[in-house]
């Protein structure tokens, strides 16, 4: 019985792997804009800290 269904099990496993790879790719694409925003916020934070430490005033 197991041998009769072995090809089907292999096919299901392969389809599962493909689906999981697609999910991982989608997650990476979704993270790119967030990582860019985080980098911009870190840069802004560093600039603000530098101005405050130098005794300057922030121009908001």
PDB file of N, H, CA, C and O in Angstrom:
ATOM      1  N   UNK A   1       0.831  -1.193   0.000  1.00  0.00           N
ATOM      2  CA  UNK A   1       0.000   0.000   0.000  1.00  0.00           C
ATOM      3  C   UNK A   1       0.877   1.260   0.000  1.00  0.00           C
ATOM      4  O   UNK A   1       0.635   2.201  -0.755  1.00  0.00           O
ATOM      5  N   UNK A   2       1.889   1.254   0.855  1.00  0.00           N
ATOM      6  H   UNK A   2       2.086   0.489   1.469  1.00  0.00           H
ATOM      7  CA  UNK A   2       2.770   2.417   0.959  1.00  0.00           C
ATOM      8  C   UNK A   2       3.480   2.693  -0.368  1.00  0.00           C
ATOM      9  O   UNK A   2       3.629   3.846  -0.772  1.00  0.00           O
ATOM     10  N   UNK A   3       3.911   1.643  -1.030  1.00  0.00           N
ATOM     11  H   UNK A   3       3.790   0.706  -0.702  1.00  0.00           H
ATOM     12  CA  UNK A   3       4.600   1.798  -2.317  1.00  0.00           C
ATOM     13  C   UNK A   3       3.661   2.366  -3.380  1.00  0.00           C
ATOM     14  O   UNK A   3       4.089   3.131  -4.243  1.00  0.00           O
ATOM     15  N   UNK A   4       2.416   2.001  -3.319  1.00  0.00           N
ATOM     16  H   UNK A   4       2.069   1.379  -2.618  1.00  0.00           H
ATOM     17  CA  UNK A   4       1.446   2.474  -4.311  1.00  0.00           C
ATOM     18  C   UNK A   4       1.243   3.986  -4.209  1.00  0.00           C
ATOM     19  O   UNK A   4       1.014   4.653  -5.218  1.00  0.00           O
ATOM     20  N   UNK A   5       1.325   4.516  -3.009  1.00  0.00           N
ATOM     21  H   UNK A   5       1.511   3.974  -2.189  1.00  0.00           H
ATOM     22  CA  UNK A   5       1.091   5.941  -2.798  1.00  0.00           C
ATOM     23  C   UNK A   5       2.387   6.754  -2.687  1.00  0.00           C
ATOM     24  O   UNK A   5       2.331   7.973  -2.527  1.00  0.00           O
ATOM     25  N   UNK A   6       3.520   6.116  -2.766  1.00  0.00           N
ATOM     26  H   UNK A   6       3.566   5.125  -2.895  1.00  0.00           H
ATOM     27  CA  UNK A   6       4.806   6.806  -2.636  1.00  0.00           C
ATOM     28  C   UNK A   6       4.951   7.967  -3.625  1.00  0.00           C
ATOM     29  O   UNK A   6       5.375   9.047  -3.214  1.00  0.00           O
ATOM     30  N   UNK A   7       4.619   7.794  -4.909  1.00  0.00           N
ATOM     31  H   UNK A   7       4.275   6.916  -5.243  1.00  0.00           H
ATOM     32  CA  UNK A   7       4.749   8.927  -5.835  1.00  0.00           C
ATOM     33  C   UNK A   7       3.882  10.128  -5.430  1.00  0.00           C
ATOM     34  O   UNK A   7       4.287  11.282  -5.568  1.00  0.00           O
ATOM     35  N   UNK A   8       2.692   9.826  -4.933  1.00  0.00           N
ATOM     36  H   UNK A   8       2.362   8.889  -4.822  1.00  0.00           H
ATOM     37  CA  UNK A   8       1.804  10.903  -4.503  1.00  0.00           C
ATOM     38  C   UNK A   8       2.398  11.634  -3.303  1.00  0.00           C
ATOM     39  O   UNK A   8       2.346  12.863  -3.245  1.00  0.00           O
ATOM     40  N   UNK A   9       2.957  10.904  -2.351  1.00  0.00           N
ATOM     41  H   UNK A   9       3.000   9.906  -2.398  1.00  0.00           H
ATOM     42  CA  UNK A   9       3.591  11.525  -1.189  1.00  0.00           C
ATOM     43  C   UNK A   9       4.775  12.393  -1.615  1.00  0.00           C
ATOM     44  O   UNK A   9       4.955  13.494  -1.095  1.00  0.00           O
ATOM     45  N   UNK A  10       5.578  11.905  -2.553  1.00  0.00           N
ATOM     46  H   UNK A  10       5.432  11.010  -2.975  1.00  0.00           H
ATOM     47  CA  UNK A  10       6.718  12.691  -3.040  1.00  0.00           C
ATOM     48  C   UNK A  10       6.228  13.971  -3.719  1.00  0.00           C
ATOM     49  O   UNK A  10       6.803  15.041  -3.520  1.00  0.00           O
ATOM     50  N   UNK A  11       5.181  13.861  -4.508  1.00  0.00           N
ATOM     51  H   UNK A  11       4.714  12.991  -4.670  1.00  0.00           H
ATOM     52  CA  UNK A  11       4.628  15.034  -5.185  1.00  0.00           C
ATOM     53  C   UNK A  11       4.111  16.046  -4.164  1.00  0.00           C
ATOM     54  O   UNK A  11       4.347  17.247  -4.300  1.00  0.00           O
ATOM     55  N   UNK A  12       3.412  15.565  -3.152  1.00  0.00           N
ATOM     56  H   UNK A  12       3.220  14.590  -3.041  1.00  0.00           H
ATOM     57  CA  UNK A  12       2.897  16.470  -2.120  1.00  0.00           C
ATOM     58  C   UNK A  12       4.034  17.169  -1.373  1.00  0.00           C
ATOM     59  O   UNK A  12       3.947  18.360  -1.073  1.00  0.00           O
ATOM     60  N   UNK A  13       5.085  16.432  -1.080  1.00  0.00           N
ATOM     61  H   UNK A  13       5.156  15.464  -1.323  1.00  0.00           H
ATOM     62  CA  UNK A  13       6.241  17.018  -0.398  1.00  0.00           C
ATOM     63  C   UNK A  13       6.898  18.089  -1.263  1.00  0.00           C
ATOM     64  O   UNK A  13       7.276  19.147  -0.761  1.00  0.00           O
ATOM     65  N   UNK A  14       7.034  17.822  -2.548  1.00  0.00           N
ATOM     66  H   UNK A  14       6.727  16.962  -2.956  1.00  0.00           H
ATOM     67  CA  UNK A  14       7.627  18.802  -3.451  1.00  0.00           C
ATOM     68  C   UNK A  14       6.756  20.046  -3.554  1.00  0.00           C
ATOM     69  O   UNK A  14       7.271  21.164  -3.545  1.00  0.00           O
ATOM     70  N   UNK A  15       5.454  19.867  -3.650  1.00  0.00           N
ATOM     71  H   UNK A  15       5.036  18.958  -3.657  1.00  0.00           H
ATOM     72  CA  UNK A  15       4.547  21.010  -3.707  1.00  0.00           C
ATOM     73  C   UNK A  15       4.614  21.821  -2.418  1.00  0.00           C
ATOM     74  O   UNK A  15       4.539  23.049  -2.450  1.00  0.00           O
ATOM     75  N   UNK A  16       4.752  21.148  -1.305  1.00  0.00           N
ATOM     76  H   UNK A  16       4.813  20.150  -1.280  1.00  0.00           H
ATOM     77  CA  UNK A  16       4.884  21.826  -0.014  1.00  0.00           C
ATOM     78  C   UNK A  16       6.168  22.652   0.015  1.00  0.00           C
ATOM     79  O   UNK A  16       6.152  23.797   0.467  1.00  0.00           O
ATOM     80  N   UNK A  17       7.284  22.087  -0.464  1.00  0.00           N
ATOM     81  H   UNK A  17       7.297  21.157  -0.832  1.00  0.00           H
ATOM     82  CA  UNK A  17       8.552  22.813  -0.498  1.00  0.00           C
ATOM     83  C   UNK A  17       8.446  24.056  -1.384  1.00  0.00           C
ATOM     84  O   UNK A  17       8.933  25.128  -1.023  1.00  0.00           O
ATOM     85  N   UNK A  18       7.807  23.904  -2.543  1.00  0.00           N
ATOM     86  H   UNK A  18       7.412  23.034  -2.836  1.00  0.00           H
ATOM     87  CA  UNK A  18       7.632  25.043  -3.461  1.00  0.00           C
ATOM     88  C   UNK A  18       6.798  26.133  -2.794  1.00  0.00           C
ATOM     89  O   UNK A  18       7.130  27.316  -2.870  1.00  0.00           O
ATOM     90  N   UNK A  19       5.727  25.728  -2.148  1.00  0.00           N
ATOM     91  H   UNK A  19       5.457  24.768  -2.087  1.00  0.00           H
ATOM     92  CA  UNK A  19       4.849  26.690  -1.471  1.00  0.00           C
ATOM     93  C   UNK A  19       5.614  27.422  -0.363  1.00  0.00           C
ATOM     94  O   UNK A  19       5.478  28.637  -0.222  1.00  0.00           O
ATOM     95  N   UNK A  20       6.405  26.705   0.415  1.00  0.00           N
ATOM     96  H   UNK A  20       6.515  25.717   0.300  1.00  0.00           H
ATOM     97  CA  UNK A  20       7.167  27.329   1.490  1.00  0.00           C
ATOM     98  C   UNK A  20       8.214  28.293   0.934  1.00  0.00           C
ATOM     99  O   UNK A  20       8.456  29.346   1.524  1.00  0.00           O
ATOM    100  N   UNK A  21       8.839  27.944  -0.196  1.00  0.00           N
ATOM    101  H   UNK A  21       8.643  27.089  -0.675  1.00  0.00           H
ATOM    102  CA  UNK A  21       9.808  28.857  -0.816  1.00  0.00           C
ATOM    103  C   UNK A  21       9.125  30.134  -1.270  1.00  0.00           C
ATOM    104  O   UNK A  21       9.689  31.221  -1.145  1.00  0.00           O
ATOM    105  N   UNK A  22       7.914  30.009  -1.797  1.00  0.00           N
ATOM    106  H   UNK A  22       7.456  29.126  -1.898  1.00  0.00           H
ATOM    107  CA  UNK A  22       7.165  31.205  -2.220  1.00  0.00           C
ATOM    108  C   UNK A  22       6.833  32.091  -1.026  1.00  0.00           C
ATOM    109  O   UNK A  22       6.944  33.314  -1.109  1.00  0.00           O
ATOM    110  N   UNK A  23       6.434  31.491   0.063  1.00  0.00           N
ATOM    111  H   UNK A  23       6.344  30.498   0.130  1.00  0.00           H
ATOM    112  CA  UNK A  23       6.135  32.253   1.285  1.00  0.00           C
ATOM    113  C   UNK A  23       7.381  32.991   1.756  1.00  0.00           C
ATOM    114  O   UNK A  23       7.311  34.173   2.091  1.00  0.00           O
ATOM    115  N   UNK A  24       8.516  32.308   1.785  1.00  0.00           N
ATOM    116  H   UNK A  24       8.574  31.348   1.512  1.00  0.00           H
ATOM    117  CA  UNK A  24       9.766  32.942   2.205  1.00  0.00           C
ATOM    118  C   UNK A  24      10.124  34.101   1.291  1.00  0.00           C
ATOM    119  O   UNK A  24      10.560  35.148   1.769  1.00  0.00           O
ATOM    120  N   UNK A  25       9.951  33.936  -0.010  1.00  0.00           N
ATOM    121  H   UNK A  25       9.596  33.086  -0.399  1.00  0.00           H
ATOM    122  CA  UNK A  25      10.253  35.010  -0.961  1.00  0.00           C
ATOM    123  C   UNK A  25       9.332  36.204  -0.735  1.00  0.00           C
ATOM    124  O   UNK A  25       9.777  37.350  -0.777  1.00  0.00           O
ATOM    125  N   UNK A  26       8.057  35.940  -0.496  1.00  0.00           N
ATOM    126  H   UNK A  26       7.695  35.008  -0.462  1.00  0.00           H
ATOM    127  CA  UNK A  26       7.101  37.018  -0.235  1.00  0.00           C
ATOM    128  C   UNK A  26       7.467  37.769   1.041  1.00  0.00           C
ATOM    129  O   UNK A  26       7.361  38.995   1.097  1.00  0.00           O
ATOM    130  N   UNK A  27       7.898  37.033   2.065  1.00  0.00           N
ATOM    131  H   UNK A  27       7.984  36.037   2.019  1.00  0.00           H
ATOM    132  CA  UNK A  27       8.295  37.670   3.323  1.00  0.00           C
ATOM    133  C   UNK A  27       9.508  38.569   3.109  1.00  0.00           C
ATOM    134  O   UNK A  27       9.572  39.666   3.663  1.00  0.00           O
ATOM    135  N   UNK A  28      10.470  38.110   2.309  1.00  0.00           N
ATOM    136  H   UNK A  28      10.418  37.219   1.859  1.00  0.00           H
ATOM    137  CA  UNK A  28      11.653  38.929   2.038  1.00  0.00           C
ATOM    138  C   UNK A  28      11.265  40.209   1.308  1.00  0.00           C
ATOM    139  O   UNK A  28      11.780  41.283   1.617  1.00  0.00           O
ATOM    140  N   UNK A  29      10.354  40.096   0.336  1.00  0.00           N
ATOM    141  H   UNK A  29       9.936  39.223   0.086  1.00  0.00           H
ATOM    142  CA  UNK A  29       9.911  41.283  -0.397  1.00  0.00           C
ATOM    143  C   UNK A  29       9.188  42.269   0.517  1.00  0.00           C
ATOM    144  O   UNK A  29       9.328  43.482   0.362  1.00  0.00           O
ATOM    145  N   UNK A  30       8.429  41.755   1.454  1.00  0.00           N
ATOM    146  H   UNK A  30       8.315  40.769   1.581  1.00  0.00           H
ATOM    147  CA  UNK A  30       7.697  42.607   2.385  1.00  0.00           C
ATOM    148  C   UNK A  30       8.645  43.299   3.360  1.00  0.00           C
ATOM    149  O   UNK A  30       8.346  44.395   3.834  1.00  0.00           O
ATOM    150  N   UNK A  31       9.768  42.684   3.663  1.00  0.00           N
ATOM    151  H   UNK A  31      10.011  41.794   3.279  1.00  0.00           H
ATOM    152  CA  UNK A  31      10.711  43.254   4.618  1.00  0.00           C
ATOM    153  C   UNK A  31      11.551  44.382   4.031  1.00  0.00           C
ATOM    154  O   UNK A  31      12.000  45.257   4.771  1.00  0.00           O
ATOM    155  N   UNK A  32      11.771  44.381   2.737  1.00  0.00           N
ATOM    156  H   UNK A  32      11.406  43.669   2.136  1.00  0.00           H
ATOM    157  CA  UNK A  32      12.645  45.383   2.126  1.00  0.00           C
ATOM    158  C   UNK A  32      12.226  46.824   2.435  1.00  0.00           C
ATOM    159  O   UNK A  32      13.075  47.610   2.857  1.00  0.00           O
ATOM    160  N   UNK A  33      10.960  47.207   2.245  1.00  0.00           N
ATOM    161  H   UNK A  33      10.271  46.568   1.902  1.00  0.00           H
ATOM    162  CA  UNK A  33      10.579  48.585   2.572  1.00  0.00           C
ATOM    163  C   UNK A  33      10.726  48.893   4.063  1.00  0.00           C
ATOM    164  O   UNK A  33      11.082  50.012   4.435  1.00  0.00           O
ATOM    165  N   UNK A  34      10.455  47.908   4.909  1.00  0.00           N
ATOM    166  H   UNK A  34      10.165  47.000   4.607  1.00  0.00           H
ATOM    167  CA  UNK A  34      10.599  48.121   6.347  1.00  0.00           C
ATOM    168  C   UNK A  34      12.056  48.331   6.723  1.00  0.00           C
ATOM    169  O   UNK A  34      12.367  49.185   7.553  1.00  0.00           O
ATOM    170  N   UNK A  35      12.950  47.559   6.120  1.00  0.00           N
ATOM    171  H   UNK A  35      12.697  46.864   5.446  1.00  0.00           H
ATOM    172  CA  UNK A  35      14.372  47.711   6.404  1.00  0.00           C
ATOM    173  C   UNK A  35      14.863  49.079   5.931  1.00  0.00           C
ATOM    174  O   UNK A  35      15.689  49.704   6.597  1.00  0.00           O
ATOM    175  N   UNK A  36      14.364  49.545   4.792  1.00  0.00           N
ATOM    176  H   UNK A  36      13.693  49.037   4.251  1.00  0.00           H
ATOM    177  CA  UNK A  36      14.744  50.860   4.284  1.00  0.00           C
ATOM    178  C   UNK A  36      14.255  51.946   5.240  1.00  0.00           C
ATOM    179  O   UNK A  36      14.999  52.878   5.548  1.00  0.00           O
ATOM    180  N   UNK A  37      13.035  51.837   5.706  1.00  0.00           N
ATOM    181  H   UNK A  37      12.431  51.080   5.456  1.00  0.00           H
ATOM    182  CA  UNK A  37      12.490  52.816   6.648  1.00  0.00           C
ATOM    183  C   UNK A  37      13.284  52.815   7.949  1.00  0.00           C
ATOM    184  O   UNK A  37      13.565  53.873   8.511  1.00  0.00           O
ATOM    185  N   UNK A  38      13.641  51.637   8.421  1.00  0.00           N
ATOM    186  H   UNK A  38      13.413  50.777   7.965  1.00  0.00           H
ATOM    187  CA  UNK A  38      14.428  51.538   9.647  1.00  0.00           C
ATOM    188  C   UNK A  38      15.778  52.213   9.474  1.00  0.00           C
ATOM    189  O   UNK A  38      16.224  52.931  10.369  1.00  0.00           O
ATOM    190  N   UNK A  39      16.432  51.999   8.350  1.00  0.00           N
ATOM    191  H   UNK A  39      16.070  51.416   7.623  1.00  0.00           H
ATOM    192  CA  UNK A  39      17.724  52.627   8.085  1.00  0.00           C
ATOM    193  C   UNK A  39      17.582  54.149   8.067  1.00  0.00           C
ATOM    194  O   UNK A  39      18.433  54.857   8.606  1.00  0.00           O
ATOM    195  N   UNK A  40      16.520  54.652   7.455  1.00  0.00           N
ATOM    196  H   UNK A  40      15.829  54.077   7.017  1.00  0.00           H
ATOM    197  CA  UNK A  40      16.291  56.099   7.411  1.00  0.00           C
ATOM    198  C   UNK A  40      16.037  56.654   8.807  1.00  0.00           C
ATOM    199  O   UNK A  40      16.530  57.729   9.149  1.00  0.00           O
ATOM    200  N   UNK A  41      15.271  55.927   9.613  1.00  0.00           N
ATOM    201  H   UNK A  41      14.870  55.054   9.335  1.00  0.00           H
ATOM    202  CA  UNK A  41      15.008  56.375  10.980  1.00  0.00           C
ATOM    203  C   UNK A  41      16.281  56.370  11.824  1.00  0.00           C
ATOM    204  O   UNK A  41      16.493  57.274  12.633  1.00  0.00           O
ATOM    205  N   UNK A  42      17.127  55.360  11.639  1.00  0.00           N
ATOM    206  H   UNK A  42      16.955  54.626  10.982  1.00  0.00           H
ATOM    207  CA  UNK A  42      18.392  55.313  12.379  1.00  0.00           C
ATOM    208  C   UNK A  42      19.276  56.494  11.994  1.00  0.00           C
ATOM    209  O   UNK A  42      19.923  57.095  12.852  1.00  0.00           O
ATOM    210  N   UNK A  43      19.303  56.829  10.702  1.00  0.00           N
ATOM    211  H   UNK A  43      18.778  56.341  10.005  1.00  0.00           H
ATOM    212  CA  UNK A  43      20.092  57.963  10.235  1.00  0.00           C
ATOM    213  C   UNK A  43      19.563  59.257  10.840  1.00  0.00           C
ATOM    214  O   UNK A  43      20.339  60.084  11.318  1.00  0.00           O
ATOM    215  N   UNK A  44      18.255  59.431  10.822  1.00  0.00           N
ATOM    216  H   UNK A  44      17.625  58.759  10.433  1.00  0.00           H
ATOM    217  CA  UNK A  44      17.639  60.620  11.400  1.00  0.00           C
ATOM    218  C   UNK A  44      17.938  60.717  12.886  1.00  0.00           C
ATOM    219  O   UNK A  44      18.247  61.796  13.393  1.00  0.00           O
ATOM    220  N   UNK A  45      17.847  59.602  13.580  1.00  0.00           N
ATOM    221  H   UNK A  45      17.596  58.725  13.169  1.00  0.00           H
ATOM    222  CA  UNK A  45      18.138  59.565  15.009  1.00  0.00           C
ATOM    223  C   UNK A  45      19.576  59.999  15.274  1.00  0.00           C
ATOM    224  O   UNK A  45      19.833  60.791  16.180  1.00  0.00           O
ATOM    225  N   UNK A  46      20.502  59.483  14.489  1.00  0.00           N
ATOM    226  H   UNK A  46      20.293  58.839  13.753  1.00  0.00           H
ATOM    227  CA  UNK A  46      21.909  59.845  14.659  1.00  0.00           C
ATOM    228  C   UNK A  46      22.112  61.342  14.421  1.00  0.00           C
ATOM    229  O   UNK A  46      22.877  61.984  15.141  1.00  0.00           O
ATOM    230  N   UNK A  47      21.437  61.898  13.421  1.00  0.00           N
ATOM    231  H   UNK A  47      20.816  61.376  12.836  1.00  0.00           H
ATOM    232  CA  UNK A  47      21.551  63.331  13.145  1.00  0.00           C
ATOM    233  C   UNK A  47      20.999  64.153  14.300  1.00  0.00           C
ATOM    234  O   UNK A  47      21.602  65.153  14.690  1.00  0.00           O
ATOM    235  N   UNK A  48      19.872  63.751  14.846  1.00  0.00           N
ATOM    236  H   UNK A  48      19.381  62.939  14.530  1.00  0.00           H
ATOM    237  CA  UNK A  48      19.266  64.471  15.973  1.00  0.00           C
ATOM    238  C   UNK A  48      20.181  64.419  17.185  1.00  0.00           C
ATOM    239  O   UNK A  48      20.407  65.437  17.840  1.00  0.00           O
ATOM    240  N   UNK A  49      20.703  63.251  17.485  1.00  0.00           N
ATOM    241  H   UNK A  49      20.519  62.424  16.953  1.00  0.00           H
ATOM    242  CA  UNK A  49      21.606  63.102  18.630  1.00  0.00           C
ATOM    243  C   UNK A  49      22.841  63.986  18.437  1.00  0.00           C
ATOM    244  O   UNK A  49      23.289  64.637  19.381  1.00  0.00           O
ATOM    245  N   UNK A  50      23.390  64.011  17.229  1.00  0.00           N
ATOM    246  H   UNK A  50      23.027  63.482  16.462  1.00  0.00           H
ATOM    247  CA  UNK A  50      24.572  64.831  16.961  1.00  0.00           C
ATOM    248  C   UNK A  50      24.279  66.314  17.178  1.00  0.00           C
ATOM    249  O   UNK A  50      25.103  67.024  17.754  1.00  0.00           O
ATOM    250  N   UNK A  51      23.128  66.788  16.731  1.00  0.00           N
ATOM    251  H   UNK A  51      22.458  66.211  16.264  1.00  0.00           H
ATOM    252  CA  UNK A  51      22.758  68.189  16.911  1.00  0.00           C
ATOM    253  C   UNK A  51      22.585  68.493  18.384  1.00  0.00           C
ATOM    254  O   UNK A  51      23.077  69.511  18.871  1.00  0.00           O
ATOM    255  N   UNK A  52      21.899  67.631  19.091  1.00  0.00           N
ATOM    256  H   UNK A  52      21.499  66.804  18.695  1.00  0.00           H
ATOM    257  CA  UNK A  52      21.665  67.865  20.524  1.00  0.00           C
ATOM    258  C   UNK A  52      22.968  67.827  21.315  1.00  0.00           C
ATOM    259  O   UNK A  52      23.158  68.626  22.232  1.00  0.00           O
ATOM    260  N   UNK A  53      23.844  66.930  20.978  1.00  0.00           N
ATOM    261  H   UNK A  53      23.689  66.281  20.233  1.00  0.00           H
ATOM    262  CA  UNK A  53      25.115  66.823  21.692  1.00  0.00           C
ATOM    263  C   UNK A  53      26.016  68.018  21.413  1.00  0.00           C
ATOM    264  O   UNK A  53      26.851  68.370  22.246  1.00  0.00           O
ATOM    265  N   UNK A  54      25.860  68.644  20.257  1.00  0.00           N
ATOM    266  H   UNK A  54      25.182  68.359  19.580  1.00  0.00           H
ATOM    267  CA  UNK A  54      26.685  69.797  19.920  1.00  0.00           C
ATOM    268  C   UNK A  54      26.099  71.090  20.487  1.00  0.00           C
ATOM    269  O   UNK A  54      26.669  72.167  20.314  1.00  0.00           O
ATOM    270  N   UNK A  55      24.959  70.973  21.163  1.00  0.00           N
ATOM    271  H   UNK A  55      24.496  70.098  21.304  1.00  0.00           H
ATOM    272  CA  UNK A  55      24.336  72.146  21.768  1.00  0.00           C
ATOM    273  C   UNK A  55      23.454  72.921  20.812  1.00  0.00           C
ATOM    274  O   UNK A  55      22.955  73.995  21.149  1.00  0.00           O
ATOM    275  N   UNK A  56      23.265  72.386  19.637  1.00  0.00           N
ATOM    276  H   UNK A  56      23.671  71.514  19.364  1.00  0.00           H
ATOM    277  CA  UNK A  56      22.424  73.052  18.652  1.00  0.00           C
ATOM    278  C   UNK A  56      20.961  72.840  18.935  1.00  0.00           C
ATOM    279  O   UNK A  56      20.574  72.077  19.820  1.00  0.00           O
ATOM    280  N   UNK A  57      20.164  73.534  18.161  1.00  0.00           N
ATOM    281  H   UNK A  57      20.479  74.154  17.443  1.00  0.00           H
ATOM    282  CA  UNK A  57      18.719  73.392  18.291  1.00  0.00           C
ATOM    283  C   UNK A  57      18.189  72.654  17.084  1.00  0.00           C
ATOM    284  O   UNK A  57      18.719  72.766  15.978  1.00  0.00           O
ATOM    285  N   UNK A  58      17.142  71.905  17.316  1.00  0.00           N
ATOM    286  H   UNK A  58      16.711  71.815  18.214  1.00  0.00           H
ATOM    287  CA  UNK A  58      16.501  71.171  16.233  1.00  0.00           C
ATOM    288  C   UNK A  58      15.549  72.078  15.489  1.00  0.00           C
ATOM    289  O   UNK A  58      14.807  72.852  16.093  1.00  0.00           O
ATOM    290  N   UNK A  59      15.577  71.976  14.190  1.00  0.00           N
ATOM    291  H   UNK A  59      16.180  71.347  13.699  1.00  0.00           H
ATOM    292  CA  UNK A  59      14.636  72.729  13.358  1.00  0.00           C
ATOM    293  C   UNK A  59      13.536  71.765  12.946  1.00  0.00           C
ATOM    294  O   UNK A  59      13.641  71.079  11.930  1.00  0.00           O
ATOM    295  N   UNK A  60      12.501  71.726  13.734  1.00  0.00           N
ATOM    296  H   UNK A  60      12.417  72.283  14.560  1.00  0.00           H
ATOM    297  CA  UNK A  60      11.379  70.827  13.442  1.00  0.00           C
ATOM    298  C   UNK A  60      10.405  71.540  12.638  1.00  0.00           C
ATOM    299  O   UNK A  60       9.374  70.975  12.273  1.00  0.00           O
TER     300      UNK A  60
END
